[in-house]
Amino acid sequence: MRMIFLGPPGAGKGTQAVKLAAKYGIAHISTGDMLREHVKSETDLGKQAKSYMDSGRLVPDELIIEMVKKRLREDDAKRGFILDGFPRTVKQAEALDELLESEGIKLDAVVFLDVDEETLVRRLSGRRICLNCNAIYNVYNADYPEDGHCRNCGAKLIQRDDDRPEVVRQRLDVYRKDTAPLLAYYKGRGNLVTVDASSDSGEVLRAIEELCGGKNDPN
């Protein structure tokens, strides 16, 4: 199972990727997490990336691709992987295609998690974070703590600035401009599948597995 997950902020890419990766024993490759780990570990790539981040510049595609290349060579990724958060632009997709071809890797599917804008705004604007243990809650869920404190550690839950409704809509505008063209790119290559991700998380997971045919045996 070798896949890319595409979709707007709040579509559940990370949630579904973590579940599938754990079930099939493959790598969940989040470029955001990977970038932070390289910086934290002070690798050569991390030091280069940090110089851009500290000056407020975007980390060049070439550095991200090199990080992905190294990650794909790790043991868990050799069995399969889900790329989450990359590519974000057609230019990055073209660079990724070159990398995969050079490594002799063929994608099984590019999965687009489709959710309407109002559902996304509700999901993201309702999200509350525990700054102490990083637990995530949503005010619209039945299990949201009435006292507004984390069930795990008791810390007060907060709303991130970028989860405010007006900011969420701005993030979605950026997504439509920069990332949505990837759908046409991968559709043209014949490996795009679309999943309605507005329903229950378990139903979304089952739909992904059915569409992608379960390329790995979890046992």
N, C-alpha and C positions, 0 to 999 in steps of 0.2 A: 504494500500500500504506500504509494508515493503521491502526495497530494499537496495542492495549494488551497488555502482557505481565503476567499475574498468576501468582502462585505463592509457595510458602513459601521461606524462606531456604535457599539451597543447591540450588534447583530448576534453576538455570542460566539465569535470565532475562537477565542481563547478557551472558553468553557467547553465547547465541543471537542476542540483539539486535545485538551488535557484528557478527557474521558476516552477518546478513541486511542490515543497514544498509550494510555495505561492498559486498555483492553487488549491491544494487539502487540504490545511490547516493542513499539517503535518510538522514534524520536519526535518530540514536540519541539519544533524549532521556532522560537519567538525571537525575532531579530532585536526587539527592544530589550528583552531579558539578556540576550547574548551580548549585546553592546555594553550593558551595565556590568555584566560579569567580567568582560575583558578589561573595562576601566578599573573595576574593583581589584582585579588580580594583577593589574599593572603589566599586562602583556605588551609586547611591542605594538600590536594592533590597538590595544586599549589606550596606550599613551598617545598614539597618533590621533585616535578618535577624540580623546579628551582635549587635545589642543584646539580642535574645531569647536567642541561643545563649550569650552570655557570662554571662547570668543564670540559665542552666539551664532556660529555658522553651522550649516547643515553638514553632517558627516558625509563625505563623498561616496558615491555609489561604489567606487572601486574598493574602498575599505570594507563596506558592508558585504560585497561579493566575496572578498577574501575571507571574511569571518564565516560566511555561509559555506565556503569551500572547505575550510578546516573542520567545520561542524559535520558536514556530510561524510567525512572520512572516519568519524568516530563509530565504534562498534554498533551502538543501537540504531544509528542512522543507516547503516548498511543493510539492515533488515527492512527498513522502511522509514518514512518520515511524513510529517505534516508541517508545511511552512505557514506560519501565522504572522502576518504583519509585513510580509515582503513577498512579491514586489508591490510597490505603491504607485508606480508610474509605468508607462509603456517602455520607457528607456531602461528602467530597472528590469522589466520583464525580458527585454531583448538580451541584456547582459546575463540574466539568469539562464536563459535558453542556451547561450554559448557555454556557460559553466557546466550545465547538465550534460550537454552534448560531449564536452571534453572529458567528463567523468564517466561517460557511457550510461547515463541514467535517463530513463524514460518515465515521464509523468503518467500516472493512471487517470487522474482527473483534476480539474480545477473546479472547486466547489464554491458557488456563489450563495451566501446566506442572505436571502431576500427578506427584508422587513420594511413595512411602510413607515414614513417619517414620524407620524404621531406616536406610534408604538415605541419608536426609538427614543423620542424626546421624553416620553413617560418613563421608560426604563432608566435612562441616564440621569434625568433630573430627580428621580426618586432614589437614586443610589446614595448610600451613606457608608462611610469608611471609618474603621477603627484605626487610628494612627499608631496605636500601641502594638497590635498583633496583625494588622492588615486584613482583618475579617471584613467581608462586604455584605451589606444588608440593603433592602429596598423598602421604602416607606409604604409602597403599594402592596407588599406581600403580607399575607395573613400572619406570618411568624415574626414580623418586625417588633422588636422590643418596645413595649409601651413607654418605658422610661427613657428611651433614646440612648441606652448604654449597651455596650457590647456584652453578649451573653458569655463570651469566653473569658474576658479579663476584667470586665466592668468599666472600661474606659468609655468616655463620652464619644458618641458617633458624630462625624462631621460630614458636610457636603463639600466636595472639592470645588474650587472655583470654576474648573472647566466642565462641571456637571450642572451648572446653572442653566435653565432653559434657553436663555438668549445665546449663551456660549455654545450650547449643544447644537443649536441651529446653524451657527457659524461654522462649527466643525463639520456638519453635514454638507454645507455649501462647498467647503474645501474638498471634501471627499468626492462630491459630484464632479468638481472641476478636474481634480488631479488623478483620482483613482478609478472612477467609473469607466473611463475609456478602456481600461484593462478588460472589461467584459467583452467589448467588440474584438479586442486583440485575441483573446483566448477562444472566443466563439469562432473566429476565422480559422483557428488552428484545429478546431473540431473536438476539443476536450473539455468544454465548459458544461457543467451541470448546475441546475438551479434548485435550491431547496427552500421551501417556505419556512423561515425561521421565526415566525411570529407566534407559533404554538408552543406547547409544553416542551421543555428541554429534552425529555426522554423521547418524545415523538420525533423531534428534529434529529436526534442521534440515530434513531432507527431508519429515518428517511435517507440520511447520508449513507448508511451502510447498504441499504437496498439499492440506491442509485450507483454506488461505487462497487458493488458486488463482493465486498469483503475479500480483498486481495491477499490478506494474511490470515492464517489460522491462529486464533488467540491461544490455542492449546498447543 
